[in-house]
Amino acid sequence: MKSFPKPLTAEEEAYYLSRFREGDMDAKRILIERNLRLVAHVARKYVNQGEETEDLIAVGTVGLIKAVVTFNHQKNSKLATYAARCVENELLMLFRNRRKVNRDVSIYDPIGTDKEGNEINLLDILESESVDVIEQIQVRENTRKLEKFLHSELTMRERQILQMRYGLGREKEMTQREIAGVLGISRSYVSRIEKTAIEKLREKFQEEINGA
C-alpha cells in the first residue's frame, strides 16, 4: 500500500481546524491529506469484498472530506474518531449500492431502442405504473440487468459519479459542480466521466436488445 503523510499532532490538528473554520482552504487540504492514512486503515478491513484497495481508498476519501467539512469540535472530541466513522459509512454505502439499485434512479439519457424502434432511457426501464404483468416482469428483469451492468461495465469512479449524480441509494441527486467539489476534480471532468459511463450502459443495453 502506498505511503501516506504522517498524521497531525493534536496541536497541529487543532490549529488547522481553527484555520479551516476561518475559511482557509489550504488548511482543509492539509487536514484531508494528513488523514489519508486513516482512510487506508479503515479500507483495509474491506479488501476481501471484491473491490480494489485503491478504489476503496478513493471512496473512503469522500467520507473523509465530508468528515472534515462537517466536523464540530464542540460535539466531537477528536477528528480521527469522527472521520473513521464517516469513512466506514461511505464504504458501507458503496456495498449496499452494489447489492441493490434504488427504484428512484433518474437517468434520462437514451440507452437504446425498443423492438418498435422507439428510443428508451433508464427511467423508462425503472418506471412502471400502468403496465400489464408481462411488462412488469420485463421491468424487473431490466432493473436486474442495470444493477449488474453498473458493476460489471463501469469503473469504480464511473459508478461512484453516477451514484452521486443520479441519487442511487442517496436522498438527493447532486449536480456536476457539487460532485466536483466533493471529489476535488473539475466539473468538466465529472461531465466526461458521466457521459462515458452512460455510453457504456447504453451500449450494453443495446447489445441485450439486439441479442448480442
C-alpha positions as CSV (number, residue, x, y, z in Angstrom):
1,M,0.0,0.0,0.0
2,K,1.3,3.4,-0.9
3,S,2.9,5.7,1.8
4,F,0.8,8.4,3.2
5,P,1.7,11.6,5.1
6,K,2.2,11.4,8.8
7,P,-0.9,12.2,10.9
8,L,-1.2,15.6,12.5
9,T,-0.3,16.0,16.2
10,A,-3.2,17.1,18.4
11,E,-1.8,20.6,18.4
12,E,-1.5,20.7,14.6
13,E,-5.0,19.3,14.1
14,A,-6.5,22.0,16.4
15,Y,-4.6,24.7,14.6
16,Y,-5.6,23.6,11.1
17,L,-9.2,23.0,12.2
18,S,-9.3,26.6,13.5
19,R,-7.8,27.9,10.3
20,F,-10.4,26.0,8.2
21,R,-13.3,27.3,10.3
22,E,-12.0,30.8,9.4
23,G,-12.2,29.9,5.7
24,D,-8.6,28.7,4.9
25,M,-9.0,26.2,2.1
26,D,-5.3,25.3,2.4
27,A,-5.9,24.2,5.9
28,K,-8.8,21.9,4.6
29,R,-6.4,20.3,2.2
30,I,-3.8,19.6,4.9
31,L,-6.5,18.1,7.2
32,I,-7.5,15.8,4.4
33,E,-4.0,14.8,3.2
34,R,-2.7,14.2,6.7
35,N,-5.7,11.9,7.5
36,L,-5.4,9.7,4.4
37,R,-3.5,7.1,6.5
38,L,-6.7,6.7,8.5
39,V,-8.7,6.1,5.3
40,A,-6.3,3.4,4.2
41,H,-6.5,1.8,7.7
42,V,-10.3,1.6,7.5
43,A,-10.3,0.5,3.8
44,R,-8.0,-2.4,4.7
45,K,-10.9,-4.0,6.6
46,Y,-12.8,-4.4,3.3
47,V,-10.1,-5.6,0.9
48,N,-11.9,-9.0,0.5
49,Q,-15.2,-7.5,-0.6
50,G,-14.4,-7.6,-4.3
51,E,-13.1,-4.0,-4.8
52,E,-9.5,-2.9,-5.4
53,T,-7.8,-1.3,-2.5
54,E,-7.2,2.0,-4.4
55,D,-10.9,2.1,-5.2
56,L,-11.8,1.6,-1.6
57,I,-9.5,4.4,-0.6
58,A,-11.0,6.7,-3.3
59,V,-14.5,6.1,-1.9
60,G,-13.3,6.3,1.7
61,T,-11.7,9.7,0.9
62,V,-15.1,11.0,0.1
63,G,-16.1,10.1,3.6
64,L,-13.0,11.8,5.0
65,I,-13.8,15.0,3.1
66,K,-17.3,15.0,4.5
67,A,-15.9,14.5,7.9
68,V,-13.5,17.5,7.7
69,V,-16.3,19.7,6.4
70,T,-18.9,18.7,9.0
71,F,-16.7,18.1,12.0
72,N,-17.9,20.0,15.1
73,H,-15.2,20.3,17.7
74,Q,-17.9,21.2,20.3
75,K,-19.7,17.8,19.8
76,N,-16.8,15.6,18.7
77,S,-13.6,15.5,20.8
78,K,-11.3,14.1,18.1
79,L,-11.4,14.4,14.3
80,A,-9.9,11.0,13.7
81,T,-12.7,9.2,15.6
82,Y,-15.4,11.1,13.7
83,A,-13.6,10.7,10.4
84,A,-13.2,6.9,10.8
85,R,-17.0,6.7,11.3
86,C,-17.7,8.8,8.2
87,V,-15.2,6.8,6.1
88,E,-16.7,3.5,7.2
89,N,-20.2,4.8,6.4
90,E,-19.2,5.7,2.9
91,L,-17.7,2.3,2.3
92,L,-20.8,0.5,3.7
93,M,-22.9,2.7,1.4
94,L,-20.8,1.5,-1.5
95,F,-21.5,-2.1,-0.7
96,R,-25.2,-1.5,-0.1
97,N,-25.4,0.2,-3.5
98,R,-23.6,-2.7,-5.1
99,R,-26.3,-5.1,-3.8
100,K,-29.3,-3.1,-5.0
101,V,-30.3,-0.2,-7.2
102,N,-32.6,2.4,-5.8
103,R,-36.0,2.4,-7.5
104,D,-35.9,6.1,-7.9
105,V,-33.0,6.2,-10.4
106,S,-33.5,9.2,-12.7
107,I,-31.2,8.8,-15.6
108,Y,-32.8,10.3,-18.6
109,D,-30.1,9.7,-21.3
110,P,-31.2,7.3,-24.0
111,I,-29.7,3.8,-23.8
112,G,-31.1,2.2,-27.0
113,T,-34.3,1.5,-28.8
114,D,-37.1,-1.0,-28.2
115,K,-38.4,-3.6,-30.7
116,E,-40.5,-0.9,-32.4
117,G,-37.6,1.5,-32.9
118,N,-38.6,3.9,-30.1
119,E,-35.9,5.4,-28.0
120,I,-35.8,4.3,-24.4
121,N,-33.8,5.5,-21.4
122,L,-33.0,4.1,-17.9
123,L,-36.0,5.9,-16.4
124,D,-38.3,4.0,-18.9
125,I,-36.8,0.8,-17.6
126,L,-37.3,1.6,-13.9
127,E,-40.7,3.2,-14.1
128,S,-43.9,1.1,-14.5
129,E,-47.2,2.5,-13.3
130,S,-49.7,1.1,-15.8
131,V,-48.2,-1.9,-17.5
132,D,-49.5,-5.5,-17.7
133,V,-48.0,-8.5,-16.0
134,I,-45.6,-9.4,-18.8
135,E,-44.3,-5.8,-19.0
136,Q,-43.8,-5.7,-15.2
137,I,-41.7,-8.9,-15.4
138,Q,-39.6,-7.2,-18.1
139,V,-39.1,-4.1,-16.0
140,R,-37.9,-6.2,-13.1
141,E,-35.5,-8.1,-15.5
142,N,-34.2,-4.8,-16.9
143,T,-33.7,-3.5,-13.4
144,R,-31.7,-6.6,-12.5
145,K,-29.6,-6.1,-15.6
146,L,-29.0,-2.4,-14.8
147,E,-27.7,-3.4,-11.3
148,K,-25.4,-6.0,-12.9
149,F,-24.1,-3.6,-15.6
150,L,-23.4,-0.9,-13.1
151,H,-20.8,-3.2,-11.5
152,S,-19.6,-5.2,-14.5
153,E,-19.2,-2.5,-17.1
154,L,-18.2,0.6,-15.1
155,T,-15.1,1.5,-13.2
156,M,-15.3,2.4,-9.6
157,R,-15.0,6.1,-10.4
158,E,-17.7,6.0,-13.1
159,R,-20.1,4.1,-10.8
160,Q,-19.3,6.5,-7.9
161,I,-20.2,9.5,-10.0
162,L,-23.4,8.0,-11.4
163,Q,-24.4,7.2,-7.8
164,M,-23.8,10.7,-6.7
165,R,-25.2,12.3,-9.9
166,Y,-28.5,10.4,-10.0
167,G,-29.2,9.7,-6.4
168,L,-28.6,5.9,-6.4
169,G,-29.0,4.9,-2.7
170,R,-29.0,8.6,-1.6
171,E,-31.6,11.1,-0.5
172,K,-31.0,13.5,-3.3
173,E,-29.2,13.9,-6.6
174,M,-26.1,16.1,-6.9
175,T,-25.1,18.5,-9.6
176,Q,-21.9,18.0,-11.5
177,R,-20.5,21.1,-9.7
178,E,-21.3,19.6,-6.3
179,I,-19.7,16.3,-7.2
180,A,-16.6,18.1,-8.5
181,G,-16.3,19.9,-5.1
182,V,-16.6,16.7,-3.1
183,L,-14.1,14.8,-5.2
184,G,-11.7,17.6,-5.8
185,I,-11.8,17.4,-9.6
186,S,-13.1,19.8,-12.3
187,R,-16.8,19.9,-13.3
188,S,-15.8,19.2,-16.9
189,Y,-14.0,16.0,-15.8
190,V,-17.1,14.9,-13.9
191,S,-19.1,15.5,-17.1
192,R,-16.8,13.4,-19.2
193,I,-16.8,10.5,-16.8
194,E,-20.6,10.7,-16.6
195,K,-21.0,10.6,-20.3
196,T,-18.6,7.8,-20.7
197,A,-20.4,5.7,-18.1
198,I,-23.8,6.4,-19.7
199,E,-22.4,5.4,-23.1
200,K,-21.1,2.1,-21.6
201,L,-24.6,1.3,-20.2
202,R,-26.3,2.4,-23.4
203,E,-24.1,0.1,-25.5
204,K,-24.6,-2.8,-23.1
205,F,-28.3,-2.5,-23.1
206,Q,-28.3,-2.2,-26.9
207,E,-26.4,-5.4,-27.1
208,E,-29.0,-7.1,-24.9
209,I,-31.8,-5.7,-27.0
210,N,-30.1,-6.9,-30.2
211,G,-29.5,-10.3,-28.7
212,A,-25.7,-9.9,-28.9
